[in-house]
Amino acid sequence: MRRQRVTLDMAGTCRLAVPTLFFFVPLLLWLTDTTHGYKPVILVHGLFDSSANFKYLVEYINKSHPGTNISVLDLFDHRASLQPLWKQVMGFREVIYPIMQNAGKEGVHLICYSQGGLICRGLLETIPDHNVDTFISLSSPQMGQYGDTDYLRYLFPTYVKSNLYRFCYTQFGQGISICNFWNDPHHHDMYINSSDFLAPINSERPEPNTTDWKKNFLRLRQLVLIGGPSDGVITPWESSHFGFYDENETVLEMKRQKVYQDDSFGLRTMDKRGAVAVYSVPDVMHTMWHSNETVFNECIEKWLT
């Protein structure tokens, strides 16, 4: 796993703690390439968002990688994003699969923000012949969510994190997207038994498709995980890096998670082959990840070849 710490200097420039040569060599290779062809990029939005939220990200991609075929998908916008995640996965699949087929053997890149990162996990695990080269998970609750945030207070005004399990871990609750990845560390057994989405794609309980889903996920060439401590929505923020709380609400990082140690869906295999890059970026609020140019320049741009 390549863990890269991103810092902001006094001028607001985003820097990585890696040698200058790291950037210089890819630049030389790009300059000597006369085609400058780039793989298509597919963008998937998050909760309560729409394609309009990717305005700046599209501009950054067009500026740095001119000619890139960018698909900004306009599905399950705004309140429709509360629909069950499996329904959203199937809906996005109908639109994304033809794009994948048109891309051929060169493949595509996925940039998936917030809840969209879980939708993209579902796509990667359930499409047996997908050709995704790089999956960029942009501040997405990959190990779930457990926190008293503004989103929680808006959606469930009569609940707090300590008792939301009473609603989310019911059949009715699982009909709402946020409950599909609500992960209460104090009621772990209920989460395992009740979660219709996150527990299955994490292979945290026996599923008939577990072997196939893991094989499909491992078709991915590169996994990029981006998040940071100032996010304010993803809780714990380390969920964006596959970390999560234990029963004492102490955060255990990715390699201490059972899904990693058991390699339940292929995360450890990806990491062992050097295909997981982790970026921790300070001072970026949740709603700013896709419009922060320094995040794009230092955490995203290099992967969109």
NORGI-V672525 format. One record per pair of residues at least 12 apart in sequence whose C-alpha atoms are under 6 Angstrom apart, sorted by the first residue. I is the first residue (numbers start at 0). J is the second residue. If there is no record, write none. Layout:
i=I j=J
i=I j=J
This chain:
i=0 j=270
i=0 j=273
i=0 j=275
i=0 j=276
i=1 j=276
i=1 j=277
i=2 j=276
i=2 j=277
i=3 j=277
i=3 j=278
i=4 j=278
i=4 j=279
i=5 j=279
i=5 j=280
i=13 j=293
i=37 j=67
i=37 j=304
i=38 j=107
i=39 j=67
i=39 j=68
i=39 j=69
i=39 j=107
i=40 j=69
i=40 j=107
i=40 j=108
i=40 j=109
i=41 j=69
i=41 j=70
i=41 j=109
i=42 j=71
i=42 j=110
i=42 j=111
i=43 j=111
i=43 j=115
i=44 j=112
i=44 j=115
i=45 j=112
i=45 j=113
i=45 j=114
i=45 j=115
i=46 j=80
i=46 j=114
i=47 j=77
i=47 j=78
i=47 j=80
i=48 j=76
i=48 j=77
i=49 j=76
i=50 j=71
i=50 j=73
i=55 j=290
i=56 j=289
i=56 j=290
i=81 j=175
i=81 j=176
i=82 j=175
i=82 j=176
i=83 j=174
i=83 j=175
i=83 j=176
i=84 j=176
i=88 j=118
i=106 j=130
i=106 j=131
i=106 j=132
i=107 j=131
i=107 j=132
i=108 j=131
i=108 j=132
i=108 j=133
i=109 j=134
i=109 j=135
i=110 j=135
i=111 j=136
i=111 j=137
i=112 j=137
i=113 j=138
i=113 j=139
i=114 j=139
i=116 j=136
i=116 j=139
i=123 j=216
i=124 j=212
i=124 j=215
i=124 j=216
i=125 j=212
i=127 j=215
i=131 j=219
i=132 j=219
i=132 j=220
i=133 j=220
i=133 j=221
i=133 j=222
i=134 j=222
i=135 j=223
i=136 j=224
i=137 j=225
i=138 j=225
i=138 j=226
i=138 j=239
i=139 j=239
i=140 j=238
i=140 j=239
i=141 j=238
i=141 j=239
i=141 j=241
i=142 j=238
i=142 j=241
i=143 j=180
i=143 j=181
i=143 j=182
i=144 j=181
i=144 j=182
i=144 j=234
i=145 j=182
i=145 j=234
i=146 j=160
i=146 j=234
i=147 j=160
i=148 j=232
i=168 j=193
i=179 j=194
i=179 j=195
i=179 j=196
i=180 j=197
i=184 j=245
i=184 j=246
i=185 j=246
i=201 j=264
i=202 j=263
i=213 j=264
i=213 j=265
i=221 j=274
i=222 j=275
i=223 j=275
i=223 j=276
i=224 j=240
i=224 j=277
i=225 j=278
i=226 j=239
i=226 j=279
i=227 j=279
i=227 j=280
i=227 j=281
i=228 j=281
i=229 j=281
i=229 j=282
i=229 j=283
i=229 j=284
i=230 j=283
i=230 j=284
i=230 j=285
i=241 j=253
